Each structure stands twice: as C-alpha cells, then as structure tokens.
Amino acid sequence: MALRSLALAYFVQATGALSVVGTLAAIAAEWHLRDEQAALLITVFGVTFALAAPLLQMAFGHLPRRRQVLIGLALFSTAAIIFALAPGYYILLAARIAMGLGAALIGPVLGALAAGLVEDEQQGSAIAMVLLGLSMAGLAGIPLATWAAQAWGPRTLFLAIGAAGLLTVVLIRSTVPAQAGGEKVSPSTLGRVVFDPILLPAYFVVFFAAAAVYATYAFLVPIIRDVFHGGEQTASLAMAVLGVSGVVGNLFVVRLARRYSADTLLVAGMAILGFDLMLLLVVPPTLAQLFGVLMLWAFATDIVWPSQQRRIAELSAQLRGVALAVTASFVFAGIALGSALAGFLYVRWGFHANLFGSLVLLALSWACLALSARRTLLTTKGIL
C-alpha cells in the first residue's frame, strides 16, 4: 500500500505537470491567451524544475525523504488549486512556477524512498512499481485530463488535480512509514557530477532529445486543430493513442534491456523518432495518417527515456542518485526549451518549421551521444 501511494503521487505529479500540452487550447480559451502564451506555461514549469531539483536537494536533502515528498506534494497541489482560481495570466505563471518547485522536491526522492521501504533484492521491483504511476499518467491521466478540460473546463481540471494531490498527501502520511534523513548534497559533489567529462555530454543527449520532442509535441493540440482539422474529441483520442503506444514501448524496452546495451537501445529509439519526424513532413494531413505516426512517436520516445536513465546510472557509479536528479533537471530544461521553440516556430512559419526544429535538435542529441560514447571509450582505455 505504501508503494501504491507513492505511485499515485507520481501519477498526480506527472498528470498535473504535462496535462497542459493536451489542454493548451482550453487554457487559451478560458483565460483569453494566445497559443504561444499558453505554451509558456509548460516552459516556466520546466525551467523551474530544472533549476530547483538539484538546489533543493542541496538545501533540504538532509530531511527525511517522506517529509520531502509530503512538503513537495502539498506545495504542488496547492499551486494547482491557485492555478484553477487564477484571475489572469501572471497568476497562472506564478502558480506553474510553484508547481515546478513542488515537483522538483518530489521527483528526485520518490524512487529512493520506495527503495528504502524494502529489502535490497526487492528494490528494483519497488522502484518499478512507483514508476508505474508515471506510465499510467501517460496512458490514462493525460488523456483524461484533456477530455475533462474540454468537457468541464481547465479550472475544474486543475481543481481536481489539486484535490487529488492533497488526498495523496493524507494517504502517504498514513501508509508510508517515517524514515531517517536523506543525504544532503554538497555544492562540490553537485559540481563534480554536473561537470564530469563523461556525464556532461550524456546529460546533453537527453536535454536535446527532450527539446526535440517538445518542439513539436508542445503544440500538438493546435496542430491537430489547424493542420489536421480535428476537433476536441480528436485531441483526447490522440493523447490516448500516445499513452497506449508509450506503455507498449516501455514494455518492449524492458524485454530488450536484458539483451542489448543502453547505447544500442538509445540509438534505436532516436533513429525511430527521426524517421517518424521525417514521415510527418511528407504524409498527407489526414487523421488516419496522424494516428499512425503518433503511435510510432510514442513507441520511440518510450524507448529513449528509460534507456537514457539506464545509461546515466551505468556511467555514474557511486554518485548514481545525484546523477539521476541532474538528469531530471536536464530533461525539464529540454522540455522548457522545446516548448518555447514550439510556440515561436509555429506562430511564424507553421507546422513544418516545428518538425525541422525537432530534427535539428535531435541531430544535436546524436552528436552529444557520439561525444559521450567516445569519452567513455577513451576513459576505459585509460587515455582520458
């Protein structure tokens, strides 16, 4: 029950963080915003998370992990309610910043908290159970959020997210046993992990990959509306297609991880994503074609994300926990960059500019992967 409670926390956090993508049009209509203003709500969340995650671990990493999760989830949920009640754009931005701060306190410690609840041989299963909340957010949470925002409005949606988060706080408080304090991350340790000559290009792999995905994905709903002439129901269905295909991709990579290296799977996922982006450039703008491409898109990205996490874990050895927290920061920084570019490119040059932007960013991710692999090889040979 304790692990299920932590999985629910991940589900609420991921749904609240990423549901803005599927509800972009509804948010823009409710608060009379331009599409690019609404997309900035994704960007500020990503920037806040990226900057705050390592800094909060430096400041509060010594606190018991359950307390960190409770504080972070309470802040995230309260901010979601403020978002729902916001009278104007600047309160929306402030609420998203507060949600980012809450998420930055939750995300880096949920897995470690789960691992501390079980024996050593069960830690992998415990972490996988907690991460199921993240997968379920993609499968059900974000599609449901898209539908709810269209049916009842985005204010009702974020009120529901806030209420669910506060109920989860109560559930965690009652089911997850208290633990000893965590480890406070020193500035020197953080600096060593961030600027490690092997890890730094590895972080930029996922930074540019996330930016590549979100340079198109952040504007998926306006693209469906303007380019593919789909309505609100189509956007909800698209999110569901992405969720189901993503879970299939995740199950696929779990099986292949026993046979192939993280580098091999990462290259395969990025290659599929690149092919998919080029396919989007040439397919006719029909909904049937769009759903086929989205299935491949989600399949590819759910090979990329876990493979990148595994690669960082293998490269970072003794400082694995800090390195994974830094990786999360680079992911959300990439999301912030991609989301900001999505609005800029789409408004000025249209859908195809988003695709070209995504391909350029994906090429930069490939270059960083090649650099990281080369440095790893040189280190193995004792040259670097």
Secondary structure, DSSP 8 states (H G I E B T S, - for coil): -HHHHHHHHHHHHHHHHHHHHHTHHHHHHHTT--HHHHHHHHHHHHHHHHHHHHHHHHHHTTSBHHHHHHHHHHHHHHHHHHHHH-SSHHHHHHHHHHHHHHHHHHHHHHHHHHHTTS-GGGHHHHHHHHHHHHHHIIIIIHHHHHHHHHHH-HHHHHHHHHHHHHHHHHHHHHHS----B-----HHHHHHHHT-TTHHHHHHHHHHHHHHHHHHHTTHHHHHHHTS---HHHHHHHHHHHHHHHHHHHHHHHHHTTTS-HHHHHHHHHHHHHHHHHHHHHS-S-HHHHHHHHHHHHHHHHHHHHHHHHHHHHHHGGGHHHHHHHHHHHHHHHHHHHHHHHHHHHHHH-HHHHHHHHHHHHHHHHHHHHHHHHHHHHHHTT--
